[in-house]
């Protein structure tokens, strides 16, 4: 019974740390000062500027961009722009 009592919080801690680390390096849009920021592969989509290894939107109303899956078409409602799929207005 004592080992079960210690094992549950330890598993919860490991799960929480793993989730936080995975979310910190997400390639999906992250809001920063009201502007979207995405991971940079090679080129940034139109309306975005490259800052280090990220692409940041120039304006708060810039349409969202998502990483493009190599060899796949962009989803409905988006178009290819740079190495990303960018949403229509």
N, CA, C and O atoms as CSV, one atom per row, in Angstrom:
chain,resi,resn,atom,element,x,y,z
A,1,UNK,N,N,0.818,-1.190,0.000
A,1,UNK,CA,C,0.000,0.000,0.000
A,1,UNK,C,C,0.868,1.262,0.000
A,1,UNK,O,O,0.488,2.264,-0.606
A,2,UNK,N,N,2.004,1.231,0.656
A,2,UNK,CA,C,2.879,2.389,0.719
A,2,UNK,C,C,3.470,2.707,-0.651
A,2,UNK,O,O,3.574,3.878,-1.016
A,3,UNK,N,N,3.856,1.690,-1.413
A,3,UNK,CA,C,4.426,1.960,-2.735
A,3,UNK,C,C,3.385,2.547,-3.688
A,3,UNK,O,O,3.721,3.397,-4.513
A,4,UNK,N,N,2.135,2.110,-3.589
A,4,UNK,CA,C,1.073,2.680,-4.421
A,4,UNK,C,C,0.864,4.143,-4.071
A,4,UNK,O,O,0.625,4.969,-4.952
A,5,UNK,N,N,0.953,4.467,-2.777
A,5,UNK,CA,C,0.768,5.835,-2.307
A,5,UNK,C,C,1.846,6.761,-2.881
A,5,UNK,O,O,1.563,7.919,-3.190
A,6,UNK,N,N,3.069,6.263,-3.027
A,6,UNK,CA,C,4.161,7.075,-3.570
A,6,UNK,C,C,4.197,7.064,-5.092
A,6,UNK,O,O,4.642,8.037,-5.701
A,7,UNK,N,N,3.747,6.002,-5.710
A,7,UNK,CA,C,3.823,5.856,-7.155
A,7,UNK,C,C,2.870,6.793,-7.891
A,7,UNK,O,O,3.235,7.335,-8.934
A,8,UNK,N,N,1.665,6.996,-7.378
A,8,UNK,CA,C,0.667,7.826,-8.061
A,8,UNK,C,C,1.119,9.278,-8.224
A,8,UNK,O,O,1.044,9.801,-9.337
A,9,UNK,N,N,1.588,9.959,-7.163
A,9,UNK,CA,C,2.052,11.347,-7.370
A,9,UNK,C,C,3.263,11.434,-8.288
A,9,UNK,O,O,3.409,12.397,-9.041
A,10,UNK,N,N,4.141,10.416,-8.227
A,10,UNK,CA,C,5.322,10.432,-9.080
A,10,UNK,C,C,4.927,10.319,-10.546
A,10,UNK,O,O,5.487,11.011,-11.396
A,11,UNK,N,N,3.968,9.455,-10.846
A,11,UNK,CA,C,3.483,9.314,-12.228
A,11,UNK,C,C,2.810,10.602,-12.698
A,11,UNK,O,O,2.980,11.006,-13.848
A,12,UNK,N,N,2.058,11.240,-11.826
A,12,UNK,CA,C,1.404,12.495,-12.175
A,12,UNK,C,C,2.436,13.575,-12.471
A,12,UNK,O,O,2.252,14.357,-13.404
A,13,UNK,N,N,3.504,13.635,-11.708
A,13,UNK,CA,C,4.570,14.617,-11.927
A,13,UNK,C,C,5.263,14.379,-13.266
A,13,UNK,O,O,5.505,15.325,-14.016
A,14,UNK,N,N,5.577,13.140,-13.566
A,14,UNK,CA,C,6.229,12.809,-14.843
A,14,UNK,C,C,5.323,13.166,-16.017
A,14,UNK,O,O,5.795,13.720,-17.010
A,15,UNK,N,N,4.052,12.864,-15.922
A,15,UNK,CA,C,3.098,13.199,-16.981
A,15,UNK,C,C,2.992,14.703,-17.184
A,15,UNK,O,O,2.957,15.177,-18.319
A,16,UNK,N,N,2.941,15.453,-16.093
A,16,UNK,CA,C,2.845,16.914,-16.188
A,16,UNK,C,C,4.089,17.511,-16.837
A,16,UNK,O,O,3.971,18.385,-17.696
A,17,UNK,N,N,5.264,17.062,-16.447
A,17,UNK,CA,C,6.504,17.587,-17.028
A,17,UNK,C,C,6.626,17.243,-18.506
A,17,UNK,O,O,7.090,18.067,-19.293
A,18,UNK,N,N,6.222,16.054,-18.889
A,18,UNK,CA,C,6.268,15.646,-20.294
A,18,UNK,C,C,5.325,16.493,-21.133
A,18,UNK,O,O,5.683,16.916,-22.232
A,19,UNK,N,N,4.128,16.743,-20.627
A,19,UNK,CA,C,3.144,17.542,-21.361
A,19,UNK,C,C,3.611,18.980,-21.509
A,19,UNK,O,O,3.488,19.557,-22.589
A,20,UNK,N,N,4.139,19.564,-20.456
A,20,UNK,CA,C,4.602,20.959,-20.503
A,20,UNK,C,C,5.743,21.104,-21.501
A,20,UNK,O,O,5.772,22.074,-22.259
A,21,UNK,N,N,6.676,20.169,-21.519
A,21,UNK,CA,C,7.793,20.246,-22.453
A,21,UNK,C,C,7.329,20.112,-23.887
A,21,UNK,O,O,7.835,20.808,-24.768
A,22,UNK,N,N,6.376,19.232,-24.138
A,22,UNK,CA,C,5.862,19.047,-25.497
A,22,UNK,C,C,5.140,20.298,-25.977
A,22,UNK,O,O,5.271,20.667,-27.144
A,23,UNK,N,N,4.391,20.952,-25.117
A,23,UNK,CA,C,3.662,22.157,-25.509
A,23,UNK,C,C,4.584,23.348,-25.724
A,23,UNK,O,O,4.250,24.253,-26.489
A,24,UNK,N,N,5.725,23.364,-25.071
A,24,UNK,CA,C,6.658,24.483,-25.203
A,24,UNK,C,C,7.247,24.556,-26.607
A,24,UNK,O,O,7.550,25.655,-27.073
A,25,UNK,N,N,7.417,23.455,-27.286
A,25,UNK,CA,C,8.023,23.423,-28.610
A,25,UNK,C,C,7.021,23.083,-29.702
A,25,UNK,O,O,7.392,22.460,-30.697
A,26,UNK,N,N,5.787,23.467,-29.545
A,26,UNK,CA,C,4.759,23.155,-30.530
A,26,UNK,C,C,4.983,23.922,-31.834
A,26,UNK,O,O,5.328,25.102,-31.785
A,27,UNK,N,N,4.797,23.293,-32.997
A,27,UNK,CA,C,4.945,23.991,-34.270
A,27,UNK,C,C,3.695,24.775,-34.655
A,27,UNK,O,O,3.685,25.449,-35.685
A,28,UNK,N,N,2.655,24.698,-33.853
A,28,UNK,CA,C,1.402,25.366,-34.171
A,28,UNK,C,C,1.396,26.794,-33.652
A,28,UNK,O,O,2.180,27.126,-32.762
A,29,UNK,N,N,0.519,27.656,-34.192
A,29,UNK,CA,C,0.535,29.070,-33.830
A,29,UNK,C,C,0.434,29.321,-32.331
A,29,UNK,O,O,-0.354,28.686,-31.630
A,30,UNK,N,N,1.243,30.256,-31.856
A,30,UNK,CA,C,1.234,30.669,-30.459
A,30,UNK,C,C,1.084,32.183,-30.444
A,30,UNK,O,O,1.852,32.883,-31.102
A,31,UNK,N,N,0.113,32.696,-29.709
A,31,UNK,CA,C,-0.104,34.142,-29.652
A,31,UNK,C,C,0.974,34.801,-28.789
A,31,UNK,O,O,1.275,34.339,-27.689
A,32,UNK,N,N,1.542,35.881,-29.304
A,32,UNK,CA,C,2.559,36.641,-28.579
A,32,UNK,C,C,2.267,38.108,-28.843
A,32,UNK,O,O,2.380,38.565,-29.981
A,33,UNK,N,N,1.899,38.840,-27.827
A,33,UNK,CA,C,1.521,40.251,-27.970
A,33,UNK,C,C,0.402,40.428,-28.990
A,33,UNK,O,O,0.359,41.430,-29.704
A,34,UNK,N,N,-0.502,39.455,-29.057
A,34,UNK,CA,C,-1.614,39.523,-29.990
A,34,UNK,C,C,-1.257,39.100,-31.407
A,34,UNK,O,O,-2.118,39.094,-32.286
A,35,UNK,N,N,0.013,38.745,-31.638
A,35,UNK,CA,C,0.471,38.319,-32.959
A,35,UNK,C,C,0.775,36.831,-32.927
A,35,UNK,O,O,1.280,36.314,-31.930
A,36,UNK,N,N,0.467,36.146,-34.017
A,36,UNK,CA,C,0.740,34.711,-34.109
A,36,UNK,C,C,2.227,34.468,-34.364
A,36,UNK,O,O,2.876,35.228,-35.083
A,37,UNK,N,N,2.753,33.410,-33.771
A,37,UNK,CA,C,4.141,33.009,-33.963
A,37,UNK,C,C,4.164,31.527,-34.298
A,37,UNK,O,O,3.545,30.726,-33.597
A,38,UNK,N,N,4.871,31.148,-35.365
A,38,UNK,CA,C,4.983,29.738,-35.748
A,38,UNK,C,C,6.459,29.376,-35.895
A,38,UNK,O,O,7.315,30.245,-36.060
A,39,UNK,N,N,6.735,28.074,-35.830
A,39,UNK,CA,C,8.108,27.605,-36.037
A,39,UNK,C,C,8.487,27.812,-37.504
A,39,UNK,O,O,7.653,27.662,-38.397
A,40,UNK,N,N,9.738,28.152,-37.739
A,40,UNK,CA,C,10.229,28.430,-39.089
A,40,UNK,C,C,10.947,27.211,-39.643
A,40,UNK,O,O,11.862,26.685,-39.010
A,41,UNK,N,N,10.532,26.756,-40.834
A,41,UNK,CA,C,11.229,25.658,-41.503
A,41,UNK,C,C,12.318,26.235,-42.398
A,41,UNK,O,O,13.505,26.037,-42.136
A,42,UNK,N,N,11.934,26.931,-43.428
A,42,UNK,CA,C,12.880,27.618,-44.308
A,42,UNK,C,C,12.401,29.046,-44.548
A,42,UNK,O,O,13.056,30.005,-44.140
A,43,UNK,N,N,11.252,29.180,-45.214
A,43,UNK,CA,C,10.737,30.508,-45.519
A,43,UNK,C,C,9.456,30.763,-44.737
A,43,UNK,O,O,8.702,29.837,-44.437
A,44,UNK,N,N,9.222,32.022,-44.413
A,44,UNK,CA,C,8.011,32.401,-43.696
A,44,UNK,C,C,6.906,32.707,-44.708
A,44,UNK,O,O,7.195,33.132,-45.827
A,45,UNK,N,N,5.645,32.496,-44.327
A,45,UNK,CA,C,4.540,32.836,-45.232
A,45,UNK,C,C,4.404,34.348,-45.375
A,45,UNK,O,O,4.968,35.104,-44.584
A,46,UNK,N,N,3.657,34.787,-46.386
A,46,UNK,CA,C,3.439,36.221,-46.574
A,46,UNK,C,C,2.731,36.776,-45.351
A,46,UNK,O,O,1.855,36.127,-44.781
A,47,UNK,N,N,3.115,37.979,-44.953
A,47,UNK,CA,C,2.526,38.603,-43.775
A,47,UNK,C,C,3.249,38.243,-42.493
A,47,UNK,O,O,2.864,38.705,-41.418
A,48,UNK,N,N,4.293,37.424,-42.584
A,48,UNK,CA,C,5.090,37.015,-41.429
A,48,UNK,C,C,6.537,37.406,-41.659
A,48,UNK,O,O,6.991,37.463,-42.802
A,49,UNK,N,N,7.267,37.677,-40.583
A,49,UNK,CA,C,8.677,38.030,-40.676
A,49,UNK,C,C,9.474,37.019,-39.853
A,49,UNK,O,O,9.038,36.595,-38.783
A,50,UNK,N,N,10.651,36.637,-40.367
A,50,UNK,CA,C,11.482,35.659,-39.676
A,50,UNK,C,C,12.271,36.297,-38.546
A,50,UNK,O,O,12.988,37.278,-38.747
A,51,UNK,N,N,12.130,35.728,-37.354
A,51,UNK,CA,C,12.886,36.175,-36.186
A,51,UNK,C,C,13.500,34.924,-35.568
A,51,UNK,O,O,12.816,34.168,-34.878
A,52,UNK,N,N,14.783,34.707,-35.814
A,52,UNK,CA,C,15.444,33.500,-35.315
A,52,UNK,C,C,14.865,32.268,-35.986
A,52,UNK,O,O,14.819,32.186,-37.213
A,53,UNK,N,N,14.425,31.312,-35.184
A,53,UNK,CA,C,13.847,30.090,-35.738
A,53,UNK,C,C,12.320,30.134,-35.734
A,53,UNK,O,O,11.670,29.091,-35.817
A,54,UNK,N,N,11.747,31.327,-35.639
A,54,UNK,CA,C,10.292,31.500,-35.637
A,54,UNK,C,C,9.879,32.532,-36.678
A,54,UNK,O,O,10.682,33.368,-37.092
A,55,UNK,N,N,8.614,32.463,-37.095
A,55,UNK,CA,C,8.014,33.456,-37.980
A,55,UNK,C,C,6.927,34.161,-37.177
A,55,UNK,O,O,6.053,33.507,-36.607
A,56,UNK,N,N,6.977,35.474,-37.130
A,56,UNK,CA,C,5.997,36.250,-36.366
A,56,UNK,C,C,5.155,37.091,-37.319
A,56,UNK,O,O,5.672,37.693,-38.260
A,57,UNK,N,N,3.852,37.120,-37.060
A,57,UNK,CA,C,2.936,37.910,-37.887
A,57,UNK,C,C,3.281,39.389,-37.780
A,57,UNK,O,O,3.666,39.876,-36.716
A,58,UNK,N,N,3.138,40.100,-38.904
A,58,UNK,CA,C,3.426,41.535,-38.892
A,58,UNK,C,C,2.348,42.323,-38.170
A,58,UNK,O,O,2.645,43.341,-37.544
A,59,UNK,N,N,1.097,41.871,-38.246
A,59,UNK,CA,C,-0.037,42.576,-37.652
A,59,UNK,C,C,-0.877,41.608,-36.833
A,59,UNK,O,O,-0.788,40.394,-37.016
A,60,UNK,N,N,-1.688,42.139,-35.938
A,60,UNK,CA,C,-2.546,41.276,-35.115
A,60,UNK,C,C,-3.661,40.637,-35.934
A,60,UNK,O,O,-4.187,39.594,-35.546
A,61,UNK,N,N,-4.033,41.249,-37.070
A,61,UNK,CA,C,-5.115,40.685,-37.886
A,61,UNK,C,C,-4.598,39.851,-39.066
A,61,UNK,O,O,-5.364,39.533,-39.975
A,62,UNK,N,N,-3.326,39.500,-39.062
A,62,UNK,CA,C,-2.769,38.642,-40.112
A,62,UNK,C,C,-3.409,37.261,-40.021
A,62,UNK,O,O,-3.479,36.696,-38.929
A,63,UNK,N,N,-3.881,36.695,-41.143
A,63,UNK,CA,C,-4.473,35.353,-41.092
A,63,UNK,C,C,-3.490,34.313,-40.552
A,63,UNK,O,O,-2.281,34.413,-40.760
A,64,UNK,N,N,-4.029,33.324,-39.862
A,64,UNK,CA,C,-3.192,32.284,-39.263
A,64,UNK,C,C,-2.475,31.457,-40.321
A,64,UNK,O,O,-2.978,31.260,-41.428
A,65,UNK,N,N,-1.296,30.981,-39.958
A,65,UNK,CA,C,-0.521,30.088,-40.814
A,65,UNK,C,C,-0.186,28.838,-40.009
A,65,UNK,O,O,0.008,28.905,-38.795
A,66,UNK,N,N,-0.119,27.700,-40.694
A,66,UNK,CA,C,0.162,26.414,-40.064
A,66,UNK,C,C,1.286,25.730,-40.823
A,66,UNK,O,O,1.430,25.945,-42.027
A,67,UNK,N,N,2.082,24.916,-40.155
A,67,UNK,CA,C,3.140,24.195,-40.862
A,67,UNK,C,C,2.550,23.283,-41.935
A,67,UNK,O,O,1.546,22.608,-41.708
A,68,UNK,N,N,3.184,23.273,-43.099
A,68,UNK,CA,C,2.706,22.433,-44.202
A,68,UNK,C,C,3.345,21.059,-44.102
A,68,UNK,O,O,4.550,20.937,-43.886
A,69,UNK,N,N,2.527,20.028,-44.261
A,69,UNK,CA,C,3.031,18.663,-44.254
A,69,UNK,C,C,3.623,18.382,-45.635
A,69,UNK,O,O,2.949,18.541,-46.653
A,70,UNK,N,N,4.874,17.969,-45.658
A,70,UNK,CA,C,5.579,17.742,-46.918
A,70,UNK,C,C,4.847,16.690,-47.757
A,70,UNK,O,O,4.545,15.602,-47.267
A,71,UNK,N,N,4.565,17.017,-49.011
A,71,UNK,CA,C,3.912,16.097,-49.932
A,71,UNK,C,C,2.403,16.092,-49.841
A,71,UNK,O,O,1.748,15.384,-50.607
A,72,UNK,N,N,1.826,16.861,-48.926
A,72,UNK,CA,C,0.367,16.904,-48.772
A,72,UNK,C,C,-0.154,18.277,-49.173
A,72,UNK,O,O,0.555,19.278,-49.068
A,73,UNK,N,N,-1.385,18.311,-49.630
A,73,UNK,CA,C,-2.014,19.576,-49.991
A,73,UNK,C,C,-2.455,20.301,-48.722
A,73,UNK,O,O,-2.648,19.685,-47.674
A,74,UNK,N,N,-2.610,21.606,-48.834
A,74,UNK,CA,C,-3.112,22.379,-47.697
A,74,UNK,C,C,-4.592,22.063,-47.479
A,74,UNK,O,O,-5.312,21.786,-48.439
A,75,UNK,N,N,-5.053,22.100,-46.227
A,75,UNK,CA,C,-6.460,21.803,-45.944
A,75,UNK,C,C,-7.401,22.839,-46.555
A,75,UNK,O,O,-6.972,23.914,-46.973
A,76,UNK,N,N,-8.666,22.504,-46.599
A,76,UNK,CA,C,-9.689,23.405,-47.132
A,76,UNK,C,C,-9.686,24.721,-46.356
A,76,UNK,O,O,-9.581,24.722,-45.130
A,77,UNK,N,N,-9.799,25.826,-47.066
A,77,UNK,CA,C,-9.822,27.145,-46.440
A,77,UNK,C,C,-8.443,27.750,-46.251
A,77,UNK,O,O,-8.306,28.824,-45.666
A,78,UNK,N,N,-7.402,27.048,-46.754
A,78,UNK,CA,C,-6.042,27.571,-46.657
A,78,UNK,C,C,-5.355,27.472,-48.017
A,78,UNK,O,O,-5.828,26.773,-48.914
A,79,UNK,N,N,-4.239,28.178,-48.157
A,79,UNK,CA,C,-3.448,28.100,-49.384
A,79,UNK,C,C,-1.967,28.037,-49.013
A,79,UNK,O,O,-1.573,28.470,-47.930
A,80,UNK,N,N,-1.151,27.496,-49.918
A,80,UNK,CA,C,0.282,27.367,-49.675
A,80,UNK,C,C,0.948,28.729,-49.770
A,80,UNK,O,O,0.735,29.472,-50.728
A,81,UNK,N,N,1.754,29.047,-48.771
A,81,UNK,CA,C,2.501,30.299,-48.740
A,81,UNK,C,C,3.824,30.018,-48.037
A,81,UNK,O,O,3.855,29.757,-46.835
A,82,UNK,N,N,4.904,30.071,-48.789
A,82,UNK,CA,C,6.194,29.700,-48.215
A,82,UNK,C,C,6.172,28.218,-47.881
A,82,UNK,O,O,5.744,27.406,-48.702
A,83,UNK,N,N,6.621,27.859,-46.706
A,83,UNK,CA,C,6.599,26.468,-46.250
A,83,UNK,C,C,5.423,26.223,-45.317
A,83,UNK,O,O,5.472,25.316,-44.486
A,84,UNK,N,N,4.374,27.017,-45.443
A,84,UNK,CA,C,3.223,26.928,-44.556
A,84,UNK,C,C,1.926,26.941,-45.349
A,84,UNK,O,O,1.912,27.217,-46.549
A,85,UNK,N,N,0.837,26.637,-44.654
A,85,UNK,CA,C,-0.512,26.788,-45.191
A,85,UNK,C,C,-1.124,27.976,-44.460
A,85,UNK,O,O,-1.168,28.002,-43.230
A,86,UNK,N,N,-1.589,28.943,-45.210
A,86,UNK,CA,C,-2.120,30.167,-44.619
A,86,UNK,C,C,-3.611,30.245,-44.846
A,86,UNK,O,O,-4.093,29.957,-45.942
A,87,UNK,N,N,-4.351,30.634,-43.811
A,87,UNK,CA,C,-5.806,30.716,-43.885
A,87,UNK,C,C,-6.233,31.908,-44.744
A,87,UNK,O,O,-5.577,32.949,-44.761
A,88,UNK,N,N,-7.363,31.727,-45.466
A,88,UNK,CA,C,-7.952,32.863,-46.150
A,88,UNK,C,C,-8.524,33.799,-45.090
A,88,UNK,O,O,-8.756,33.367,-43.960
A,89,UNK,N,N,-8.751,35.026,-45.412
A,89,UNK,CA,C,-9.305,35.992,-44.448
A,89,UNK,C,C,-10.507,35.484,-43.826
A,89,UNK,O,O,-11.105,36.162,-42.991
